[in-house]
């Protein structure tokens, strides 16, 4: 009897978790495309095709999720990604500097962009939506102008050294990008921050009520700036990885990540209003997005259907996330009683 009660209680607790909706969505979407996409979709090559996309998106989505849990938005990741890649390609490709120098500068630029985003948001109290959207356009224009001025083109090629290629831009078993491993590392770091360090409680508290969090002694400004900085670093990291993998960079690369990352985060159970979300949910959200993105090609249907499916998924996710949050809150209230 006790064992039956414990199982029921554990199931009830699991249903209230923020990633539960994301898990259901992932399972349904995978089964859907496994049926209509056929054997090619579920084969190793098909799995690799969507896992590679999920990895690159996931590396950006995880830090973006932290920003959103804290109640902010980062819409500058698209241009930050391109800035990291272009910087690496121009320095180590056009100017033939060591690949490590280009990588370092690309990552440093992305980190600085994120830091400036956070600093402006905290110091001016302007909505992060406005600040990061403006930064996205500003960085894009700056990179476009400088790249054309220096190289005379908007696409720059690069021949990375063997070590950089092996770590950042190669395929495992000739199909799986090394980005998958880096994604797992990033997921581990973000999970530690959320669940094992004081910063996790601070992030949730700030997203729940920034004013109350500040009154309890939480360094709200410091945390928010740090989260934007991490988001900028992650976006530039993906830009650098793409540059090393494809041995070229383009100024207009990365713009799709602006909203794709938010879709993955919201589908993963993070509330747009902040204060709620999980690492596992964001991972599942990135996988769901990637499956829809790639699965549509295995069905032979028009790619436009992918946008329809993603739009419906996003709407359902926003509706269900609020439901699961109310369940979680009601569960905590019953425990407190």
For each residue, the residues with C-beta under 8 A, 3 or more apart:
1: 4 5
2: 5 6
3: 6 7
4: 1 7 8
5: 1 2 8 9
6: 2 3 9 10
7: 3 4 10 11
8: 4 5 11 12
9: 5 6 12 13
10: 6 7 13 14
11: 7 8 14 15
12: 8 9 15 16 331
13: 9 10 16 17 331
14: 10 11 17 20
15: 11 12 20 324 327
16: 12 13 20 324 327 328 330 331
17: 13 14 20 278 324 328
18: 21 22 268 269 270 276 277 278 281 321 324 325 328
19: 22 23 268 269 278 280 281 284
20: 14 15 16 17 23 24 269 324
21: 18 24 25 269 281 317 320 321 324
22: 18 19 25 26 267 268 269 280 281 284 285 288 317
23: 19 20 26 27 284
24: 20 21 27 28
25: 21 22 28 29 267 284 288 313 316 317
26: 22 23 29 30 284 287 288 291
27: 23 24 30 31
28: 24 25 31 32
29: 25 26 32 33 288 291 292 295 309 313
30: 26 27 33 34 291
31: 27 28 34 35
32: 28 29 35 36 295
33: 29 30 36 37 41 291 292 295 296 298 299
34: 30 31 37 41 42
35: 31 32
36: 32 33 295 298 299
37: 33 34 40 41 42 46 295 298 299
38: 41 42 298
39: 42 43
40: 37 43 45 46 298
41: 33 34 37 38 46 295 298
42: 34 37 38 39 46 47
43: 39 40 46 47
44: 47 48 175
45: 40 48 49 175
46: 37 40 41 42 43 49 50 294 298
47: 42 43 44 50 51
48: 44 45 51 52 175 176
49: 45 46 52 53 294
50: 46 47 53 54 287 290 291 293 294 295
51: 47 48 54 55 176 180 287 290
52: 48 49 55 56 176 177 179 180 290
53: 49 50 56 57 289 290 293 294
54: 50 51 57 58 183 286 287 289 290 291
55: 51 52 58 59 177 179 180 182 183 286
56: 52 53 59 60 177 179 183 238 241 242
57: 53 54 60 61 257 260 261 264 286 289 290
58: 54 55 61 62 183 186 187 264 282 283 286 287
59: 55 56 62 179 182 183 186 234 237 238
60: 56 57 63 64 77 81 231 234 235 238 257 261
61: 57 58 64 65 261 264 265 268 282 285 286
62: 58 59 65 66 186 187 190 234 279 282 283
63: 60 66 67 186 190 227 230 231 233 234
64: 60 61 67 68 74 77 231 234 261 262 265
65: 61 62 68 69 190 265 268 270 277 279 282
66: 62 63 69 70 190 193 194 203 227 230 231
67: 63 64 70 72 73 74 128 227 228 231
68: 64 65 71 72 73 207 262 265 270 271 272 274 277
69: 65 66 203 204 207 270 274 275 276 277
70: 66 67 203 206 207 223 224 227 274
71: 68 206 207 210 273 274 275
72: 67 68 121 128 224 227 228 274
73: 67 68 128 129 132 262
74: 64 67 77 114 117 128 132 228 231 232
75: 78 129 132 133 135 136 258
76: 79 80 113 114 117 132 133 135 136 139 232 235 258
77: 60 64 74 80 81 136 231 232 234 235 254 257 258 261
78: 75 81 82 136 140 235 254 255 256 257 258
79: 76 82 83 113 135 136 137 138 139 140 143 254 255
80: 76 77 83 84 110 113 114 136 139 232 235 236 239 254
81: 60 77 78 84 85 110 235 236 238 239 242 253 254 257
82: 78 79 85 86 139 140 143 239 249 250 251 252 253 254 255
83: 79 80 86 87 106 109 110 113 139 142 143 236 239
84: 80 81 87 88 106 107 109 110 235 236 237 238 239 240 243
85: 81 82 88 89 106 236 239 240 242 243 249 250 253 254
86: 82 83 89 90 106 143 147 156 239 243 249 250 251
87: 83 84 90 91 102 105 106 109
88: 84 85 91 92 93 99 102 103 105 106 158 239 240 243 244 249
89: 85 86 92 93 94 102 156 157 158 243 248 249
90: 86 87 93 94 95 102 147 150 151 156
91: 87 88 94 95 97 101 102 105 106
92: 88 89 95 96 97 98 99 101 102 103 158 160
93: 88 89 90 96 102 156 157 158 159 248 249
94: 89 90 91 150 151 156
95: 90 91 92
96: 92 93
97: 91 92 101 102
98: 92 101 102 161
99: 88 92 102 103 158 160 161 163 164 244
100: 103 104 161 164
101: 91 92 97 98 104 105
102: 87 88 89 90 91 92 93 97 98 99 105 106 158
103: 88 92 99 100 106 107 164 168 240 244
104: 100 101 107 108
105: 87 88 91 101 102 108 109
106: 83 84 85 86 87 88 91 102 103 109 110 236 239 240 243
107: 84 103 104 110 111 233 236 237 240
108: 104 105 111 112
109: 83 84 87 105 106 112 113 236
110: 80 81 83 84 106 107 113 114 232 233 234 235 236 237 239
111: 107 108 114 115 229 232 233 236
112: 108 109 115 116 232
113: 76 79 80 83 109 110 116 117 135 139 232 236
114: 74 76 80 110 111 117 118 228 229 230 231 232 233 235
115: 111 112 118 119 225 228 229 232
116: 112 113 119 120 135
117: 74 76 113 114 120 121 128 131 132 135 228 231 232
118: 114 115 121 122 224 225 226 227 228 229
119: 115 116 122 123 225
120: 116 117 123 124 126 131 135
121: 72 117 118 124 125 126 128 131 132 224 225 228
122: 118 119 125 221 224 225
123: 119 120
124: 120 121 131
125: 121 122
126: 120 121 130 131
127: 130 131
128: 67 72 73 74 117 121 131 132 228
129: 73 75 132 133
130: 126 127 133 134
131: 117 120 121 124 126 127 128 134 135
132: 73 74 75 76 117 121 128 129 135 136 228
133: 75 76 129 130 136 137
134: 130 131 137 138
135: 75 76 79 113 116 117 120 131 132 138 139
136: 75 76 77 78 79 80 132 133 139 140 258
137: 79 133 134 140 141
138: 79 134 135 141 142
139: 76 79 80 82 83 113 135 136 142 143
140: 78 79 82 136 137 143 144 251 252 255
141: 137 138 144 145
142: 83 138 139 145 146
143: 79 82 83 86 139 140 146 147 251
144: 140 141 147 148 154 251
145: 141 142 148 149
146: 142 143 149 150
147: 86 90 143 144 150 151 153 154 156 251
148: 144 145 151 152 153 154
149: 145 146
150: 90 94 146 147
151: 90 94 147 148 156
152: 148
153: 147 148 156
154: 144 147 148 250 251 252
155: 248 249 250 251
156: 86 89 90 93 94 147 151 153 248 249
157: 89 93 247 248
158: 88 89 92 93 99 102 243 244 247 248 249
159: 93 247
160: 92 99 164 165 168 169 243 244 247
161: 98 99 100 164 165
162: 165 166
163: 99 166 167
164: 99 100 103 160 161 167 168 169 244
165: 160 161 162 168 169 170 244
166: 162 163 170 178
167: 163 164 178
168: 103 160 164 165 178 182 240 241 244 245
169: 160 164 165 177 178 241 242 243 244 245 246 247
170: 165 166 177 178 245
171: 174 175 176 177 178
172: 175 176 177 178 180 181
173: 176
174: 171
175: 44 45 48 171 172
176: 48 51 52 171 172 173 180
177: 52 55 56 169 170 171 172 180 245
178: 166 167 168 169 170 171 172 181 182 241
179: 52 55 56 59 182 183 238 241 245
180: 51 52 55 172 176 177 183 184
181: 172 178 184 185
182: 55 59 168 178 179 185 186 237 241
183: 54 55 56 58 59 179 180 186 187
184: 180 181 187 188
185: 181 182 188 189
186: 58 59 62 63 182 183 189 190 234
187: 58 62 183 184 190 191 279 283
188: 184 185 191 192
189: 185 186 192 193
190: 62 63 65 66 186 187 193 194 279
191: 187 188 194 195 196 279
192: 188 189 195 196 197
193: 66 189 190 196 197 199 200 203
194: 66 190 191 197 199 200 203 278 279
195: 191 192 200 279
196: 191 192 193 200
197: 192 193 194 200
198: 201 202
199: 193 194 202 203 223
200: 193 194 195 196 197 203 204
201: 198 204 205
202: 198 199 205 206 213 218 219 223
203: 66 69 70 193 194 199 200 206 207 223 227
204: 69 200 201 207 208 275 276
205: 201 202 208 209 212 213 216 218 275
206: 70 71 202 203 209 210 213 218 220 223 224 274
207: 68 69 70 71 203 204 210 273 274 275 276
208: 204 205 212 213 274 275
209: 205 206 212 213 275
210: 71 206 207 213 214 220
211: 214 215
212: 205 208 209 215 216
213: 202 205 206 208 209 210 216 218 220
214: 210 211 217 218 220
215: 211 212
216: 205 212 213
217: 214
218: 202 205 206 213 214 223
219: 202 222 223
220: 206 210 213 214 223 224
221: 122 224 225
222: 219 225 226
223: 70 199 202 203 206 218 219 220 226 227
224: 70 72 118 121 122 206 220 221 227 228
225: 115 118 119 121 122 221 222 228 229
226: 118 222 223 229 230
227: 63 66 67 70 72 118 203 223 224 230 231
228: 67 72 74 114 115 117 118 121 128 132 224 225 231 232
229: 111 114 115 118 225 226 232 233
230: 63 66 114 226 227 233 234
231: 60 63 64 66 67 74 77 114 117 227 228 234 235
232: 74 76 77 80 110 111 112 113 114 115 117 228 229 235 236
233: 63 107 110 111 114 229 230 236 237
234: 59 60 62 63 64 77 110 186 230 231 237 238
235: 60 76 77 78 80 81 84 110 114 231 232 238 239 254 257
236: 80 81 83 84 85 106 107 109 110 111 113 232 233 239 240
237: 59 84 107 110 182 233 234 240 241
238: 56 59 60 81 84 179 234 235 241 242 254 257
239: 80 81 82 83 84 85 86 88 106 110 235 236 242 243 249 253 254
240: 84 85 88 103 106 107 168 236 237 243 244
241: 56 168 169 178 179 182 237 238 244 245
242: 56 81 85 169 238 239 245 246 249 253
243: 84 85 86 88 89 106 158 160 169 239 240 246 247 248 249
244: 88 99 103 158 160 164 165 168 169 240 241 247
245: 168 169 170 177 179 241 242
246: 169 242 243
247: 157 158 159 160 169 243 244
248: 89 93 155 156 157 158 243
249: 82 85 86 88 89 93 155 156 158 239 242 243 253
250: 82 85 86 154 155 253
251: 82 86 140 143 144 147 154 155
252: 82 140 154 255
253: 81 82 85 239 242 249 250
254: 77 78 79 80 81 82 85 235 238 239 257 258
255: 78 79 82 140 252 258
256: 78 259 260
257: 57 60 77 78 81 235 238 254 260 261
258: 75 76 77 78 136 254 255 261 262
259: 256 262 263
260: 57 256 257 263 264 289
261: 57 60 61 64 77 257 258 264 265
262: 64 68 73 258 259 265 266
263: 259 260 266 267 285 289 310 313 314
264: 57 58 61 260 261 267 268 282 285 286 288 289
265: 61 64 65 68 261 262 268 270 277 282 285
266: 262 263 269 270 272 285 314 317 318 321
267: 22 25 263 264 284 285 288 289 313 314 317
268: 18 19 22 61 65 264 265 277 278 281 282 283 284 285 286 288
269: 18 19 20 21 22 266 276 277 278 281 282 285 317 321 324
270: 18 65 68 69 265 266 276 277 278 281 282 321
271: 68 274 275 276 277 321 322 325
272: 68 266 318
273: 71 207
274: 68 69 70 71 72 206 207 208 271
275: 69 71 204 205 207 208 209 271
276: 18 69 204 207 269 270 271 321 325 328
277: 18 65 68 69 265 268 269 270 271 281 282
278: 17 18 19 194 268 269 270 281 282
279: 62 65 187 190 191 194 195 282 283
280: 19 22 283 284
281: 18 19 21 22 268 269 270 277 278 284 285
282: 58 61 62 65 264 265 268 269 270 277 278 279 285 286
283: 58 62 187 268 279 280 286 287
284: 19 22 23 25 26 267 268 280 281 287 288
285: 22 61 263 264 265 266 267 268 269 281 282 288 289 317
286: 54 55 57 58 61 264 268 282 283 289 290
287: 26 50 51 54 58 283 284 290 291
288: 22 25 26 29 264 267 268 284 285 291 292 313
289: 53 54 57 260 263 264 267 285 286 292 293 310
290: 50 51 52 53 54 57 286 287 293 294
291: 26 29 30 33 50 54 287 288 294 295
292: 29 33 288 289 295 296 306 309 310 313
293: 50 53 289 290 296 306 310
294: 46 49 50 53 290 291 297 298
295: 29 32 33 36 37 41 50 291 292 298 299 306
296: 33 292 293 299 301 303 305 306 309
297: 294 300 303
298: 33 36 37 38 40 41 46 294 295
299: 33 36 37 295 296
300: 297
301: 296 305
302: 305
303: 296 297 306 307
304: 307 308
305: 296 301 302 308 309
306: 292 293 295 296 303 309 310
307: 303 304 310 311
308: 304 305 311 312
309: 29 292 296 305 306 312 313
310: 263 289 292 293 306 307 313 314
311: 307 308 314 315
312: 308 309 315 316
313: 25 29 263 267 288 292 309 310 316 317
314: 263 266 267 310 311 317 318
315: 311 312 318 319
316: 25 312 313 319 320
317: 21 22 25 266 267 269 285 313 314 320 321
318: 266 272 314 315 321 322
319: 315 316 322 323
320: 21 316 317 323 324
321: 18 21 266 269 270 271 276 317 318 324 325
322: 271 318 319 325 326
323: 319 320 326 327
324: 15 16 17 18 20 21 269 320 321 327 328
325: 18 271 276 321 322 328 329
326: 322 323 329 330
327: 15 16 323 324 330 331
328: 16 17 18 276 324 325 331 332
329: 325 326 332 333
330: 16 326 327 333 334
331: 12 13 16 327 328 334 335
332: 328 329 335 336
333: 329 330 336 337
334: 330 331 337
335: 331 332
336: 332 333
337: 333 334
